[in-house]
Amino acid sequence: MQLPGRLFDLFGEHAVWSGDHEGMSGETLRVTSHTGAFFVKQGAAAVAEHERLLWLKRWASVPDIVAFEGDTLVLADAGWRTLERRTTGDAGTVMGTVLRALHDVPVPECPFDERLDVKLARAAERVRDGLVDTADFDDDHAGLTPEQIHRRLLTERPAAEDVVVTHGDFTPANVLASPSGEPVLLDVGALGTADRYVDLAVALRELPESAAADFLTAYGLTEPDQRKLDYYRLLDELF
């Protein structure tokens, strides 16, 4: 990762760089130095996340932006555990509560469009460019090709979208449990307006079965649409 000189000055010459970290995904490095601990991201995804962090901080708790230069984003590492590492049994309730609050943000306020027209076009580009990791597919999708999945997404597309402000990758690993009890949203580079099932499908896939009922209760949904859950979980395979 090539960094602007000013950012090297921020960390100091004896900084320790590591790709082994919790709560940040993708092309992210963790840096520890005498000045603190940081996460460093770079590239188009970092630019997208920076834009969304600036907007989202009005509505939710997000990591502190330490610096942004060119296409390099530096975030403070608070050192707290994510819900993936939560030792208490309330992860489902916390996730349901924070997701409901995000989905209640007024849609017209959000400038980022992640609805199906946008998402399917981006998925087609990823398939064409060979960027889909088939080894990471869910068990029930194993053996499918990215092309097959994309064709299914086109033919099985829901007739309508229940549009809210979505996180885009709402997993326990992307919710930080702060000491104050106010959850912090991580990895918001895919945030935007989309069907609420974008988040519901991923959350229910990642939460243990024992937490699913608490999640749905806290969110306020008694009977989730299984077809939409299946569809948006399938869509997530291409990202």
C-alpha positions in Angstrom: 0.0 0.0 0.0 1.5 3.3 -1.1 0.7 6.1 1.2 1.1 9.9 1.0 4.1 11.1 3.0 2.0 13.1 5.3 0.2 9.9 6.5 3.5 8.2 7.2 4.4 11.2 9.4 1.1 10.8 11.2 2.0 7.2 12.2 5.7 7.7 12.9 8.6 5.6 11.6 8.3 2.8 14.1 4.6 2.0 13.3 3.6 -1.6 13.1 1.4 -2.6 10.1 -0.8 -5.7 10.1 -3.6 -7.2 8.0 -4.9 -9.2 11.0 -7.7 -7.2 12.4 -11.3 -7.4 13.7 -14.3 -5.4 12.5 -12.9 -4.1 9.2 -13.1 -6.0 5.9 -11.6 -5.8 2.5 -8.3 -4.0 1.7 -7.6 -2.8 5.2 -4.5 -2.5 7.3 -4.2 -1.9 11.0 -1.5 0.4 12.2 -0.3 0.8 15.8 2.2 3.4 16.8 3.1 5.8 19.6 0.3 8.1 18.3 -2.4 5.5 18.6 -4.1 2.7 16.6 -5.7 3.2 13.2 -7.3 1.4 10.3 -6.0 2.4 6.8 -8.1 1.8 3.6 -7.2 2.7 0.1 -8.8 2.8 -3.3 -12.3 3.4 -4.7 -13.9 1.6 -1.8 -12.1 3.9 0.6 -13.4 7.0 -1.3 -17.0 5.6 -1.2 -16.7 4.9 2.5 -15.4 8.3 3.3 -18.3 10.0 1.5 -20.8 7.8 3.4 -19.1 8.3 6.8 -19.4 12.1 6.4 -23.1 11.8 5.6 -24.0 9.0 8.1 -22.4 10.6 11.2 -25.5 12.8 11.4 -27.7 9.8 11.9 -25.6 7.1 13.6 -22.3 6.5 15.4 -19.4 5.8 13.1 -15.6 5.5 13.5 -13.7 8.8 13.7 -12.1 9.9 10.5 -8.4 10.8 11.3 -7.3 11.7 7.8 -8.3 11.4 4.2 -6.0 12.2 1.4 -6.3 11.2 -2.3 -7.9 7.8 -2.1 -6.5 6.9 1.4 -8.8 6.8 4.4 -7.5 6.6 8.0 -9.9 5.7 10.8 -9.4 5.6 14.5 -9.4 2.2 16.1 -11.4 2.5 19.3 -10.3 -1.0 20.4 -13.7 -2.2 21.3 -15.2 -5.6 20.4 -17.6 -6.2 17.6 -20.9 -8.0 18.1 -19.2 -11.0 16.5 -17.1 -11.3 19.6 -19.8 -10.4 22.0 -19.8 -12.7 25.1 -23.4 -11.8 26.2 -26.5 -13.1 24.5 -28.0 -9.8 23.3 -26.3 -9.5 19.9 -29.6 -10.2 18.1 -31.4 -7.5 20.1 -28.7 -4.9 19.6 -28.5 -5.6 15.8 -32.3 -5.4 15.4 -32.4 -2.1 17.3 -29.6 -0.4 15.4 -30.9 -1.6 12.0 -34.4 -0.4 12.7 -32.9 3.1 13.5 -30.9 3.1 10.3 -33.9 2.0 8.2 -36.0 4.8 9.8 -33.6 7.5 8.4 -35.6 9.5 5.8 -34.9 8.1 2.3 -34.9 11.5 0.6 -32.0 12.5 2.8 -29.7 9.8 1.4 -27.7 10.7 -1.7 -26.4 7.2 -2.3 -28.4 4.8 -4.6 -27.9 1.1 -4.1 -31.2 -0.1 -5.6 -31.4 -3.1 -7.8 -30.8 -1.3 -11.1 -27.5 -0.1 -9.8 -26.6 -3.2 -7.9 -27.3 -5.7 -10.8 -25.3 -3.6 -13.2 -22.4 -3.6 -10.8 -22.8 -7.3 -10.3 -22.6 -7.8 -14.0 -19.4 -5.9 -14.2 -17.9 -8.0 -11.3 -18.9 -11.2 -13.1 -17.5 -10.0 -16.4 -14.2 -9.0 -14.7 -13.8 -12.2 -12.8 -14.0 -10.6 -9.4 -16.5 -13.0 -7.7 -15.1 -15.3 -5.1 -17.0 -18.6 -5.7 -15.1 -20.3 -2.8 -17.0 -18.0 -0.5 -20.5 -19.0 -1.7 -23.0 -20.3 0.9 -23.4 -24.1 0.9 -26.7 -24.1 -1.0 -25.1 -22.0 -3.8 -21.9 -24.1 -4.1 -21.4 -25.4 -7.6 -23.1 -22.4 -9.2 -21.2 -20.1 -11.5 -21.3 -16.3 -11.1 -23.0 -16.2 -14.5 -25.7 -18.6 -13.4 -26.3 -16.6 -10.2 -26.6 -13.4 -12.2 -29.1 -14.9 -14.6 -31.2 -16.1 -11.7 -31.1 -12.6 -10.2 -32.5 -11.1 -13.4 -35.3 -13.7 -13.8 -36.2 -13.9 -10.1 -36.1 -10.1 -9.4 -38.8 -9.0 -7.0 -41.6 -6.9 -8.5 -41.1 -4.0 -6.1 -38.4 -2.7 -3.7 -39.3 -1.6 -0.1 -36.7 1.1 -0.1 -34.9 2.3 3.0 -31.4 3.5 3.9 -29.4 0.3 4.1 -26.0 -0.5 5.5 -25.1 -2.9 2.6 -23.1 -5.4 4.7 -24.9 -5.6 8.0 -23.2 -8.4 9.9 -22.3 -8.8 13.6 -18.6 -8.1 12.6 -19.6 -4.7 11.3 -21.3 -3.5 14.5 -19.0 -2.3 17.2 -20.2 -2.5 20.9 -19.0 0.6 22.6 -18.8 0.9 26.4 -21.6 3.5 26.4 -23.9 1.0 24.8 -24.3 3.1 21.6 -23.4 0.7 18.7 -20.9 2.0 16.1 -21.5 1.0 12.4 -18.4 -0.2 10.5 -17.6 -0.8 6.8 -20.3 1.5 5.4 -18.9 1.7 1.9 -22.0 0.0 0.4 -24.5 2.1 2.3 -27.3 3.5 0.3 -31.0 3.4 -0.6 -32.2 -0.1 -1.3 -34.7 -2.8 -0.3 -34.6 -3.4 3.5 -34.1 -7.1 2.8 -30.5 -6.3 1.6 -29.7 -6.0 5.3 -32.2 -8.4 6.7 -30.9 -11.3 4.5 -27.3 -10.8 5.4 -27.9 -10.3 9.1 -30.1 -13.4 9.4 -27.5 -15.4 7.5 -24.7 -14.3 9.9 -26.5 -14.4 13.2 -26.6 -17.7 15.1 -30.1 -19.2 15.0 -30.5 -18.6 18.7 -30.3 -14.8 18.1 -32.5 -14.6 15.0 -35.8 -14.3 16.9 -34.4 -11.5 19.2 -33.2 -9.7 16.1 -36.6 -9.8 14.3 -38.4 -8.8 17.5 -36.1 -5.8 18.1 -36.4 -4.9 14.4 -40.2 -5.1 14.5 -40.8 -7.8 11.9 -42.9 -10.9 12.7 -43.1 -12.6 9.3 -40.1 -12.0 7.1 -40.5 -12.6 3.3 -38.6 -15.8 2.7 -38.4 -15.2 -1.1 -36.8 -11.8 -0.5 -34.4 -13.2 2.0 -33.3 -15.9 -0.5 -33.0 -13.4 -3.3 -30.9 -10.8 -1.5 -28.7 -13.5 0.0 -28.1 -14.7 -3.6 -27.3 -11.2 -4.7 -24.7 -10.9 -1.9 -22.8 -13.8 -3.4 -21.6 -11.6 -6.2 -20.1 -9.0 -3.8 
